[in-house]
Amino acid sequence: MLSVKNLNIQIDQLTLADQMSFSLQPGQVNVIIGPNGTGKSTLLKALFGDMTLQSGELQYNDTLHQAVSVSVWRQLFGYMPQDIRMDIGLTVIEVVLLGRLDALSLRVDDLMLQESMKILHQLGLTHLANRDVRTLSGGQCQMILFAQALMRCPDILMLDEPVSALDLHYQHVLLEHLATQTIEHNYVTLMVLHDLNLAAQYADHLMVLNQGKIVSQGVPGDVISAELIGDVYGVEAEVSYDSQNVPFVRTLRTSHP
């Protein structure tokens, strides 16, 4: 379990986490939603150890963040940041293999190479294996970085807007594979999404951030409502539910031609 207690994050005069506490269970897909500028990406960076905390405690099982080095703490994570630029002269398979940088030597063993090709195959990306990553589209880069995160064999899988550049097909491929791998490997999975309908469809546990606080959390069917969308996003919306109590959000226009 990943536990966060009384976390405070402030940049200049902006408070992005105000006494924030929550816990994330393994084997579940946890999704963060919320408006721009509310600290979603900053929270992920803080969990990864990429920024200094004003106060608070991070703990994974028996490992306390403050008691180990940043490099040791980061070994727990497969982290896919929001920035997908890859201006490096490497092939796709080489970028995926970098997920196991800690185990790489001058010669890549056959087992590691087979594992990287297996991940690419599962994501439908084997045709890109020998491509220079600088020739890829933004969406293809997102898929490759997802493959790299899986290659790390992490305890905690953390992704920041992993489908923002993907078409409908690859959104489905990535999120379905994420859900399957989370259960199969018992990952603590946390991702940020902007699409409320994707969040509702794929989250086992949903957290809504606004002004540095978690304003609601739980299963999507209990969290997403027209009232919450109005309060958090400032837009009018209709929310309907399917047979599995998964909500679907449709925003309403405020003006008509």
C-alpha positions in Angstrom: 0.0 0.0 0.0 1.2 3.5 -0.8 0.3 5.9 2.0 0.3 9.7 1.9 -0.2 11.6 5.2 -0.6 15.3 5.7 1.2 16.3 2.5 1.8 20.0 1.9 3.2 21.3 -1.4 3.6 25.0 -2.1 5.2 26.8 -5.1 5.7 30.5 -4.5 2.3 31.6 -3.1 0.3 28.7 -4.7 -0.8 25.9 -2.5 -1.0 22.6 -4.5 -1.5 20.2 -1.6 -3.0 21.2 1.7 -2.7 18.6 4.4 -3.5 15.9 1.8 -3.9 12.3 3.0 -4.9 9.2 1.1 -3.8 5.6 0.6 -3.7 3.5 -2.6 -4.2 -0.2 -2.6 -2.4 -2.7 -4.8 -4.3 -4.3 -7.7 -6.4 -1.2 -8.3 -6.4 1.5 -10.9 -6.5 4.8 -9.1 -7.3 7.9 -11.2 -6.9 11.6 -10.4 -9.1 14.1 -12.1 -9.5 17.9 -11.5 -9.2 21.2 -13.3 -6.0 22.6 -14.7 -3.5 24.1 -12.2 -4.9 22.2 -9.3 -1.7 20.2 -8.7 -2.3 16.8 -10.3 1.0 16.6 -12.1 2.8 18.2 -9.1 1.4 15.5 -6.8 2.8 12.8 -9.0 6.2 14.5 -9.1 6.1 14.7 -5.3 5.3 11.1 -5.0 8.2 10.2 -7.3 10.6 12.2 -5.1 11.1 14.9 -7.8 10.5 17.9 -5.6 10.9 19.0 -2.0 7.9 18.6 0.3 7.0 21.3 2.8 5.8 18.6 5.1 4.1 15.3 5.1 5.0 11.6 5.0 5.2 9.1 2.1 5.4 5.4 2.7 5.2 2.3 0.6 4.6 -0.8 2.8 7.5 -0.7 5.2 9.6 1.8 3.2 9.4 5.4 4.4 10.4 8.0 1.8 12.3 10.1 4.2 14.4 7.1 5.4 15.9 6.2 2.1 17.7 7.9 -0.7 15.8 9.4 -3.7 17.4 6.8 -6.0 16.3 3.9 -3.8 12.7 5.3 -3.5 12.5 5.8 -7.3 13.3 2.2 -7.9 9.7 1.4 -6.7 8.2 3.3 -9.6 7.5 2.9 -13.2 6.8 6.6 -14.0 5.5 8.0 -17.2 5.6 11.8 -17.1 3.4 14.2 -19.1 6.3 15.4 -21.2 6.7 12.9 -24.1 9.5 14.6 -26.1 12.2 12.1 -27.0 14.9 14.0 -28.9 17.5 11.2 -28.7 19.1 9.0 -31.3 17.8 5.7 -30.0 15.5 3.0 -31.5 12.2 2.1 -29.9 13.6 -1.2 -28.5 16.5 0.6 -27.0 14.1 3.1 -25.3 12.0 0.3 -23.9 15.2 -1.5 -22.6 16.1 1.7 -20.7 13.3 0.8 -18.4 15.7 -1.7 -16.9 18.6 0.7 -16.8 19.6 -0.6 -13.4 20.2 -4.1 -14.8 21.7 -3.2 -18.2 25.3 -4.0 -19.1 27.4 -3.7 -22.2 25.6 -6.7 -23.6 21.8 -7.1 -23.4 20.9 -10.6 -22.5 18.4 -12.6 -24.6 15.9 -12.8 -21.7 15.7 -9.1 -21.3 15.4 -8.6 -25.1 12.6 -11.1 -25.2 10.7 -9.4 -22.4 10.9 -6.0 -24.2 9.7 -7.5 -27.4 6.9 -9.3 -25.5 5.7 -5.9 -24.1 5.8 -4.3 -27.6 3.9 -7.3 -29.0 1.2 -7.0 -26.4 0.7 -3.3 -27.2 0.7 -4.0 -31.0 4.0 -2.1 -31.5 6.5 -4.7 -32.7 6.5 -3.0 -36.1 8.1 0.0 -34.5 10.9 -1.9 -32.7 13.8 -0.7 -34.9 12.4 2.8 -35.7 14.3 5.9 -34.5 12.1 7.4 -31.8 12.7 10.9 -33.3 10.5 9.8 -36.3 7.5 8.8 -34.1 4.3 10.7 -33.6 3.4 12.0 -30.2 0.9 9.2 -29.7 3.5 6.6 -30.6 5.9 8.1 -28.2 3.3 7.8 -25.4 2.9 4.1 -26.2 6.6 3.6 -26.1 7.1 5.3 -22.8 4.2 3.2 -21.4 6.1 0.1 -22.6 9.3 1.5 -20.9 7.4 1.9 -17.6 6.1 -1.7 -17.7 9.6 -2.9 -18.5 10.8 -1.6 -15.1 8.6 -4.3 -13.4 7.6 -1.7 -10.8 5.8 -1.9 -7.5 4.1 1.5 -8.3 3.0 2.3 -11.8 2.4 6.1 -12.2 1.2 7.8 -15.4 0.5 11.4 -16.1 -2.1 11.9 -18.8 -1.0 8.8 -20.7 -3.6 8.9 -23.4 -3.6 12.7 -24.3 -2.0 12.1 -27.7 -3.6 8.8 -28.5 -6.4 8.0 -31.0 -9.5 6.0 -29.9 -7.9 2.6 -30.6 -4.7 3.1 -28.7 -6.5 4.8 -25.8 -8.4 1.5 -25.5 -5.2 -0.6 -25.9 -3.2 1.3 -23.3 -6.0 1.5 -20.7 -7.1 -2.1 -21.1 -3.5 -3.3 -20.8 -3.0 -1.1 -17.8 -6.0 -2.6 -16.0 -4.9 -6.1 -16.9 -1.3 -5.6 -15.8 -2.4 -3.9 -12.6 -4.4 -7.0 -11.5 -1.8 -9.5 -12.8 1.2 -7.9 -11.1 -0.7 -6.4 -8.2 0.7 -2.9 -9.0 -0.3 0.2 -7.1 -1.4 2.1 -10.1 -2.0 5.9 -10.2 -2.7 8.0 -13.2 -4.0 11.5 -14.1 -6.7 11.8 -16.8 -8.6 14.8 -18.1 -11.3 12.8 -19.9 -14.0 12.2 -17.3 -15.6 9.4 -19.3 -12.4 7.4 -19.6 -11.7 8.1 -15.9 -15.2 6.7 -15.0 -14.7 3.7 -17.2 -11.3 2.6 -16.1 -10.9 3.8 -12.5 -11.4 1.4 -9.6 -10.9 4.3 -7.3 -11.3 8.0 -8.3 -9.9 11.0 -6.6 -11.1 14.6 -7.4 -8.5 17.3 -6.7 -9.4 21.0 -6.4 -7.5 23.9 -4.8 -5.0 21.6 -3.1 -7.5 19.3 -1.6 -9.2 16.0 -2.4 -12.8 17.1 -2.6 -14.3 13.6 -3.3 -13.1 10.1 -3.7 -14.5 6.6 -4.2 -15.8 4.4 -7.0 -16.7 6.5 -10.1 -20.5 5.8 -9.8 -20.5 7.4 -6.3 -18.2 10.3 -7.1 -19.2 11.8 -10.5 -22.3 13.8 -10.5 -23.6 16.9 -12.3 -23.3 18.8 -9.0 -19.6 17.9 -8.6 -18.8 18.8 -12.2 -20.5 22.2 -11.7 -18.6 22.9 -8.4 -15.2 21.7 -9.6 -15.1 22.6 -13.3 -17.7 25.4 -13.4 -19.7 23.8 -16.3 -23.2 22.5 -16.6 -23.4 18.8 -17.4 -25.8 15.9 -17.6 -24.6 12.5 -16.0 -26.2 9.3 -17.0 -25.4 5.7 -15.9 -25.0 2.4 -17.7 -26.1 -1.0 -16.4 -22.9 -1.3 -14.4 -23.4 2.0 -12.8 -20.6 3.6 -14.8 -21.4 7.3 -15.2 -21.2 9.1 -18.6 -20.7 12.8 -18.7 -22.2 15.1 -21.3 -21.5 18.8 -21.0 -24.2 21.3 -22.0 -23.7 24.3 -24.2 -24.5 27.7 -22.6 -25.1 29.4 -25.9 -26.6 28.4 -29.2 -26.3 29.9 -32.7 
